[in-house]
Amino acid sequence: MLWSDPMPTLTLNPFSFVRRRFRQWWHARLPLSDSITLTQRTVYILPTRPGFMLGVTLIVLLVGSINYQLNLGYLLTFLLAGSGVVGMHVAHGTLRGLCMNLLAPDPQFAGTSATVTIVLTNERSSTRHGIGLAMVDATHEDRWVWTDVPALGQSTVHVAFKPQRRGLHRVPALTAETRFPLGTFRVWTVWRPAAQVLVYPAPEPFPPQLPPGEPRAGGAGSARPQGSGEFEGVRAYRRGDPLKLVVWKKAAKSDELVSRDTQQTQRYELWLDYAQAGHLDIEHKLSRLAAWVLQADRLGLDYGLRVPGQEVKPASGEVHKRRCLEVLATC
């Protein structure tokens, strides 16, 4: 029997723990919205490390100018201080008044990156420079996406995150920031989108062959398809077969012309059944079913899906595939 550490929190940095809890409390107070216009109440500003160094430098210059009565020292000190104040005003105005709209992300498979599209709208007659967007939990600089928003125009930004589990997930909180023009002040905001992304189970990399077809109602007495047991619903091409019966997707992969066996598909139905997915845990079974759905769709077959409590009748096409994957993601 394996024993875990009874007090794992002792190894955590207490400052990081308090910071994370404060961040969770703060984010929970933010409203959920897919569209936001930044105002003075939602834009925050603090000096950066270079900003603090500039402040220390100004103090040293001012003290030296007073002690030695240096007029040029006063001029340099107040010139730098004025530049810092103007830079603070410009940095704050770069985000203030900016409109951000999030477009609903498309469904993704678990373990792959989900891309979130954000449209930045500038209603001001001047360009907004150096605006970066990222997920709040992003810790690496390469996760930031930087853009300029033209005057009276729009800019589109794509930010990605990687959900690890299937299901319906809310888009993580986003942050936008700028340090334009001098880098002495960091101006940022935090935004909680209301959009959600549907995450399908990750398909099994090397799934077994499709299960055999089941006889349709009233078709008992017909023999099962011969061969390996995989439900193909196709046969070798025969001279005179209509072109609409040729399975072009399968022909492109195997370099062999095959046609739909209409008699076989009339007698049998392909059902992707949870009970036939092997002796695996729940997530592995759903992963295998997802791989089967993709495989049957590539072959152009009609297929149905059975999972505990839900059943999708046999059909084909993109809409049917998405419906089956949605059932697997939310069951």
C-alpha positions in Angstrom: 0.0 0.0 0.0 1.3 3.4 -1.0 1.1 6.3 1.5 1.1 9.9 0.4 2.5 12.9 2.3 -0.1 13.8 5.0 0.9 17.5 4.8 1.9 18.3 1.2 1.2 22.0 1.6 4.3 22.4 3.8 6.5 22.2 0.8 4.7 25.1 -1.0 6.0 28.6 -0.9 3.6 30.4 1.5 3.8 33.6 -0.6 2.8 31.7 -3.8 0.0 30.0 -1.9 -1.4 33.3 -0.6 -0.9 34.9 -4.1 -2.8 32.1 -5.7 -5.7 32.2 -3.2 -6.0 36.0 -3.6 -6.0 35.6 -7.4 -8.8 33.1 -7.2 -10.8 35.3 -4.9 -10.3 38.3 -7.1 -11.2 36.5 -10.3 -14.4 35.1 -8.8 -15.6 38.7 -8.3 -15.1 39.6 -11.9 -18.2 39.4 -14.2 -18.5 36.9 -17.0 -18.7 38.5 -20.4 -17.6 37.8 -24.0 -17.4 41.5 -24.7 -15.7 44.2 -22.6 -14.8 47.9 -23.0 -11.9 48.9 -20.8 -12.6 51.9 -18.5 -10.6 53.6 -15.8 -12.1 51.3 -13.2 -10.9 48.1 -15.0 -7.4 49.2 -16.0 -4.6 48.9 -13.4 -1.1 50.5 -13.4 2.1 49.9 -11.4 5.7 50.8 -12.0 8.0 48.1 -13.5 11.5 47.4 -12.3 13.0 49.9 -14.8 10.3 52.4 -13.5 11.5 51.9 -9.9 15.1 52.4 -11.0 14.1 55.5 -12.8 12.5 56.8 -9.6 15.7 56.0 -7.6 17.8 57.8 -10.3 15.6 60.9 -10.1 16.0 61.0 -6.3 19.8 60.7 -6.6 19.9 63.4 -9.3 17.7 65.8 -7.3 19.7 65.3 -4.1 23.0 65.9 -6.0 21.6 69.0 -7.8 20.5 70.5 -4.4 23.8 69.8 -2.7 25.9 71.2 -5.6 23.5 73.8 -6.9 23.6 72.4 -10.4 21.1 74.2 -12.7 21.7 71.6 -15.4 21.1 68.9 -12.9 17.7 70.4 -12.1 17.0 70.6 -15.8 17.9 66.9 -16.4 16.0 65.8 -13.3 12.7 67.5 -14.1 13.1 66.6 -17.8 13.3 62.9 -16.9 10.5 63.2 -14.4 8.3 64.9 -16.9 9.0 62.2 -19.4 8.1 59.5 -16.9 4.8 61.3 -16.1 3.9 61.6 -19.8 4.9 58.0 -20.3 2.5 56.9 -17.5 -0.4 58.9 -19.0 0.3 57.5 -22.5 0.6 53.9 -21.2 -2.7 54.1 -19.3 -4.5 55.7 -22.3 -3.3 52.8 -24.5 -5.6 50.4 -22.9 -8.3 52.7 -21.6 -11.3 52.8 -24.0 -10.2 49.6 -25.9 -13.0 47.2 -26.9 -12.4 43.5 -26.7 -14.7 40.8 -28.2 -14.2 37.1 -27.9 -15.4 34.6 -30.6 -16.6 31.3 -29.4 -13.9 28.6 -29.8 -14.4 25.5 -31.9 -14.5 22.1 -30.2 -11.2 20.4 -29.7 -9.8 17.0 -28.8 -8.2 16.6 -25.3 -4.5 17.3 -25.3 -4.6 19.6 -28.3 -4.5 23.4 -28.2 -7.8 25.3 -28.3 -7.5 28.6 -30.1 -9.4 31.6 -28.8 -10.0 34.5 -31.2 -10.2 38.0 -29.8 -11.1 41.1 -31.8 -9.7 44.4 -30.5 -11.5 47.5 -31.7 -10.0 51.0 -31.5 -12.5 53.8 -31.7 -9.7 56.4 -31.2 -8.2 58.5 -34.0 -4.6 57.3 -33.0 -2.9 53.9 -33.1 -2.6 51.9 -29.9 0.8 50.3 -29.8 2.3 47.3 -28.0 -0.7 45.5 -26.6 -0.2 42.0 -25.4 -2.7 39.3 -24.6 -2.3 35.9 -22.8 -4.0 33.6 -20.4 -3.7 34.6 -16.8 -1.9 31.4 -15.9 0.7 31.8 -18.7 4.2 31.9 -17.2 6.3 31.9 -20.4 7.0 35.0 -22.5 6.4 33.0 -25.7 2.7 32.6 -24.7 2.1 36.4 -25.1 0.7 37.6 -28.4 1.5 41.2 -29.2 -0.3 43.5 -31.6 -0.9 47.1 -32.6 -4.5 48.3 -33.1 -4.8 50.8 -35.9 -6.7 54.1 -35.5 -10.4 53.6 -36.0 -9.8 50.0 -36.9 -9.6 46.4 -35.6 -6.9 43.8 -34.8 -7.5 40.1 -34.4 -5.4 38.1 -31.9 -5.3 34.3 -31.4 -4.5 33.0 -28.0 -4.2 29.2 -27.3 -4.6 27.1 -24.2 -4.5 23.3 -23.8 -7.4 21.5 -22.0 -6.3 18.1 -20.7 -9.7 16.6 -19.9 -12.8 16.0 -22.0 -16.0 17.8 -21.2 -17.3 21.4 -21.3 -14.7 23.9 -20.1 -14.9 27.6 -19.5 -12.3 29.7 -21.3 -9.6 30.7 -18.8 -9.3 34.3 -17.6 -7.4 36.5 -20.0 -5.1 39.4 -19.3 -4.1 42.3 -21.6 -1.2 44.6 -20.9 1.0 47.2 -22.3 4.3 48.9 -21.3 4.3 51.4 -24.2 6.1 53.8 -24.6 8.9 53.8 -22.1 8.5 50.5 -20.3 8.5 52.2 -16.9 4.9 51.4 -16.1 2.9 48.2 -16.6 -0.8 48.8 -17.4 -3.0 45.7 -17.4 -6.5 44.3 -17.1 -8.1 41.0 -16.3 -11.1 39.6 -18.2 -13.2 36.6 -17.5 -14.9 35.4 -20.8 -18.3 33.6 -20.5 -17.6 31.4 -23.5 -17.0 27.7 -23.1 -15.1 25.2 -25.2 -16.2 21.6 -25.8 -13.4 19.1 -25.5 -13.8 15.7 -27.1 -12.0 12.6 -25.8 -8.5 12.1 -27.3 -8.8 9.4 -30.0 -6.9 6.2 -29.3 -3.7 6.3 -31.4 -3.9 2.7 -32.7 -7.5 1.5 -32.3 -8.6 -2.1 -33.2 -10.7 -2.7 -36.3 -14.3 -1.6 -36.3 -16.8 -4.0 -34.7 -18.8 -6.3 -37.0 -22.2 -5.0 -38.3 -25.4 -6.0 -36.5 -28.3 -7.4 -38.5 -31.1 -5.0 -39.1 -34.6 -5.7 -37.8 -36.1 -8.5 -39.9 -32.7 -9.4 -41.3 -31.8 -12.3 -39.0 -30.8 -15.3 -41.0 -28.4 -13.4 -43.2 -24.7 -14.3 -42.7 -22.3 -11.8 -41.2 -19.9 -10.1 -43.5 -16.9 -12.3 -44.4 -13.3 -11.3 -44.0 -11.5 -10.0 -41.0 -14.7 -9.1 -39.1 -14.3 -5.4 -39.7 -17.5 -3.7 -40.9 -16.5 -2.2 -44.1 -19.7 -2.1 -46.2 -17.6 -2.0 -49.3 -16.6 -4.5 -52.0 -14.2 -4.5 -55.0 -15.1 -2.3 -57.9 -17.0 -4.0 -60.7 -17.3 -2.7 -64.2 -20.6 -0.8 -64.6 -20.8 0.3 -60.9 -22.2 3.9 -60.7 -19.6 6.5 -59.7 -21.7 7.6 -56.8 -21.1 4.2 -55.2 -17.3 4.5 -55.4 -15.7 5.2 -52.0 -13.1 7.7 -53.1 -11.7 8.3 -49.7 -10.8 4.7 -49.3 -9.6 4.4 -52.9 -7.2 7.4 -52.3 -5.6 5.6 -49.3 -5.3 2.1 -50.7 -4.9 2.9 -54.5 -7.7 0.4 -55.2 -11.2 1.2 -56.4 -13.9 -0.1 -54.1 -17.7 0.4 -54.2 -20.4 0.4 -51.5 -22.0 -2.9 -51.1 -25.6 -1.8 -51.0 -26.9 -5.2 -50.3 -24.7 -5.7 -47.3 -25.4 -2.2 -45.9 -29.1 -2.9 -46.3 -28.8 -6.0 -44.2 -26.4 -4.8 -41.5 -25.9 -1.7 -39.4 -22.6 -0.5 -37.8 -23.0 0.3 -34.1 -20.2 1.6 -32.1 -21.1 0.3 -28.7 -19.6 1.2 -25.4 -20.0 -2.5 -24.3 -17.8 -3.6 -27.3 -14.9 -1.2 -26.5 -13.0 -3.8 -24.5 -12.2 -4.2 -20.9 -10.8 -0.8 -20.2 -11.6 2.1 -17.9 -14.1 4.7 -18.8 -11.8 7.2 -20.4 -10.0 4.6 -22.5 -13.3 3.2 -23.8 -14.4 6.7 -24.8 -11.1 7.3 -26.4 -11.5 4.1 -28.5 -15.1 5.1 -29.4 -13.8 8.5 -30.6 -11.2 6.8 -32.8 -13.9 4.5 -34.2 -16.1 7.5 -35.0 -13.3 9.1 -36.9 -12.4 5.9 -38.7 -16.0 5.2 -39.8 -16.4 8.8 -40.9 -13.2 8.6 -43.1 -14.7 5.4 -44.7 -18.0 7.2 -45.4 -20.0 4.6 -43.5 -23.3 4.9 -41.8 -22.8 4.3 -38.1 -24.6 4.6 -34.8 -23.3 5.2 -31.3 -24.4 3.6 -28.0 -23.2 4.7 -24.6 -24.8 4.2 -21.2 -28.0 6.2 -21.2 -27.8 7.6 -24.8 -28.1 6.3 -28.3 -27.4 8.0 -31.6 -29.1 6.4 -34.6 -27.0 5.4 -37.6 -26.2 8.2 -40.1 -23.2 9.8 -41.7 -21.7 13.2 -42.5 -20.0 16.0 -40.6 -23.0 16.9 -38.5 -23.5 13.3 -37.4 -19.8 13.0 -36.5 -19.9 16.1 -34.4 -23.0 14.8 -32.6 -21.4 11.5 -31.7 -18.2 13.2 -30.5 -20.3 15.6 -28.4 -22.1 12.7 -26.8 -18.7 11.1 -26.0 -17.4 14.4 -24.5 -20.4 15.0 -22.2 -21.5 11.5 -21.2 
